[in-house]
Amino acid sequence: MPRKIIISLAPVRSGDAIDKAALAEDVARCAELGAGMCHLHCRRPDGALTPDTTDFIATFEEILKRSDIVVQASTGGISEMTISERCRPLDYPRVESASLNGGSTNLNGGLYVNLDSDIDYCAKACYERGIIPEVEVFDIGMIYNVERSAARTPYRRPIFYNLVFGHKGGMQADMTCLQAFRSAVPAEAKWGVTHYGRDNWEFLAAAMAMGASIVRIGFEDSAYLAPGTDARFNYQVVERLVQLIQAMGLETATPDETRRIMGIVPAK
């Protein structure tokens, strides 16, 4: 049976205003094409990060009227919020997965702070609610941070790692970095990739060929469609990624298959 690839859709570019109905239609089209999971930050309608979950919940409610896509809440982003404020979206009962940030880094000119205590807090908050974390790591050392955190706050195995490439201050999207980063992932773990600032399709193809289970795509990271052409809608980049996955003899994971692969227990 062909290997399944989870397409994780991150559809909102940082700072963009959010039209809930239009976003929900775009996400629904992405799900029809093959996206299995949707990743959103907690934002105000003007796109600014906020600890107020009102619009975050309203946005996902619009999305879920049209699709059964897996709900993933972000607990990250550079802001002045405390870790408890960043984890407020986890109280939304329809959240099934969440990003868990594996350490601090200089990120695109800003300082992205994730102390050991923050990592532990977020992990505990996820597991107490039955939420499966996807651990975002921006350099190799963060994998070891998380393995140390797992000794303090037991994680469910396998751990899902999202290897993030392309941010200024983090690992860059070249094959040497991909090979090095991949080699540090524990053998029993599952892993996927994010290519921030993506300007090609080769890097994602290489990651899938090396065994990536999850590929993140969407305007949060890049609208690149083809040389000289950016997508107008997220579904256009999802469609292109699906074509790539199928050309490699692989298949996309449906939302229910995504839940099974990640060990998500559907809410009753």
N, C-alpha and C positions, 0 to 999 in steps of 0.2 A: 504494500500500500504506500502511495507517495507520502512523503513527510509533510506535515501541516505547518504552515507559517501563520502566526498570529499577526495581523496588521493592527497596530495600535495607532489610532488617529488622534493627533494633537492639533485641533483645527483653528485655534485662535492665536493670532500673532500678538505678541506683547504690545500693549498700548492701544490696540485697535478697539474701537467702539463695537459693542455686541448687540446685534439685532437677533433676539432669541428665536423668532419664527424662521428667519432666513437661515440662521445657523442650524436649526433643527432639520430643515429641509435638506441642507447640504450634508449633514451627518447621516440622515436617513438614506440618501443616495449612495453615500460611501459604504454604508452597511449592506445595501443591496448588491454592491459590486464586490464586497469581500472583506470589509473592515470588521474586526471582531470586538474591538474595545475602543472607548472614547476617553481621552485624557483631558481634563479641564482644570484650570486654576480657579480659585475663588476670586472673582473680579466684580467690580461695579460695572454698570452699563457703559461707562466711558473707558473701560479696559484696565483701570487701576486695580492692583491687588488690594484685598480687604479681608478683615476677619469676619465681616458680616456675610453670612451664608445665604441671605435671602435671594439674591439674583443667581447665585450658583445653583441653588435648588430649583428655582423657577426655570432656569435654562435646561437642566437635565429633565425636568418634568415635561417640557416641550419636546425634547429629543425622544423620550421614552413613550410618548404618544404615537410615535412613528416607527420605532425600532426597539428591539430587545437587546441592543448592543450593550456590552459589559461596561459598567460605570466605573471609571477610575478617577479618583480625586488626587490632585497634586497637593503635596504639603510643602512645596518648595517655592523658589523665586526669591530674588534679592529684595528685602523689605525691612522695615523696623519691627515687624511682628515678632512676638515671642513664639516659641515652639508650640505652646498650648493654643495660641491663636491660629497658627498655621495648621494645626490638626483639627480645628473646628469642623471642616467639611466631613470628617469621619463620622460625625454624629448624624449625618443624613442617612437614613436606614437603607437607601438603595445603592449606596457605595459598596462595591464588591472588591475593588483593588485600590491601592494607593501608592503613589511614589514615596520612597523613603530615601533620603539623601545621605550618602555615605561618608561625608566629610566636608571640610572647608576648602575653598579654593578662590583664587583671583579669577573672577568670571566677567569677561567683556568689560574690564575696567573697574568693576565693583568687587567688593569683598562678600563672598557668599559663605555665611557662617553656619556650620553644622558641627557643634561640639559633640564629644562622646555622649554627654548627657542628653543632648537633643536626639541623637540617633536612638538611644535606648528608650527615650520617652515615646518617640514616634512608633517604634517597633511594638512596644507594649500597648499603645493606643490602638494599633491595627489589630493585634491578636485578640485583645479583649472584646473587640467587636466582630470577630470572625472575618476580618478583611485581610486579603492576601497582599503583602507588600511587594512592589517591584523596586528593587534597590538601584537607584541612580548613582553611578560612580563615574567621576570625571578624570581620575588617574588611577594607576595601579595600586597605590598605597591605600586607597579607599576600600578596596576589596579586603585588605587585611584589617582595616578599621571595623568593617562589618563582621568579619569572623571573630574579632575580639568582642564585639557587641553581643554576638550570638552566645558567647560563653557566659555573659552576664544576664542576658534576657533571652531565654531559649527561643530560637526561630524554628518554624516548621520547615522541614526539608522536603524537596530541594528548594534552595533559595533561588529566586529569579533576579538576575542581574541585568540592568540596562546599562551597557557600556556607551557612554556619551562622548562623541567626538565633535571637534570643530569649533568649540568655544575658545575665545582668546583666554589663555591661562590654563587650558586643559589639554587633553590628548588631541592630536590633530588627525584628520581623516586621511591617513596614508597607510599603505599596506604594512610597513614596518611597525607602526603603532598598533594596527589591528592585530597583527600576529603576536606582539608582545603582550598586549592587553588580554587577548583571548587566552594566552598561555597561563595567566595568573588566575583565571576562573577555576575554582575547585571542580574536580572531576564530576562530582555528583550534582553540581548546580546546573541550572538552565540559564541561558543568556540570550540577550538580544542587543540591538544597536539603535542609537539615535545619531543622525548625521546633521548637526546644526550647521546652517549656512550651506546646505547641500547644493552643489553646482554640477553634479553628474549622477549617473545611476550605477556606475561601476563599483563604487565602494559598498553599496548595499548588496549588490550581487555577490561580491567577494565574501561578505559577512555570512550570507545565507549558504554559500558554498562551504564555508568553514563550520557550519552547524548552528547558526543563529536560529532561535525558535520564535523570536518576536522582532518585528521591524516597525519602528515608529516613523510615521509620515504625517505631513500636514503643515499648515501655515505657521504654526508656532516655531518650526525649525527652518522651513524653506518652502517657497512657492515655485521653485525651479521645475519646469516641465521638459524643456528641450533648449538647446543652444539659442540664446536670444529670445526665449519665450518663457514667461511666467504664467502659471495657471491663474484663472479668475475664480475658480471654485476648488475646494478641497477634493471633490470627487474626481477631478481631472488627474491629480497626482496619484490618488488611490487606483484609478483605472490603469494608469501606466505601470504602477507597481504590481498590480495583479497580472498584467501581461508579462512582466519580467518573471514573476514567480512561476507562472504556467510554462513559460519558455524553458525554465530550468527543470521541468518535470516535477514540480512541487505543487501543492494545493494550499489555498487559503483556508483558515479555520473559521467556521461560523461562530457566532456568539456562544452557542451551547458547547461547541467543541473547544472554544477558548476557556470556558469554565472548567471543562474536564481536564484540559492540559494543565491549567493553573491550580486545580484543586479547589475551585470556588464552590461553596455549597450555596445553591440558590436560596434566597430568602423565602420563607413560607408565607 
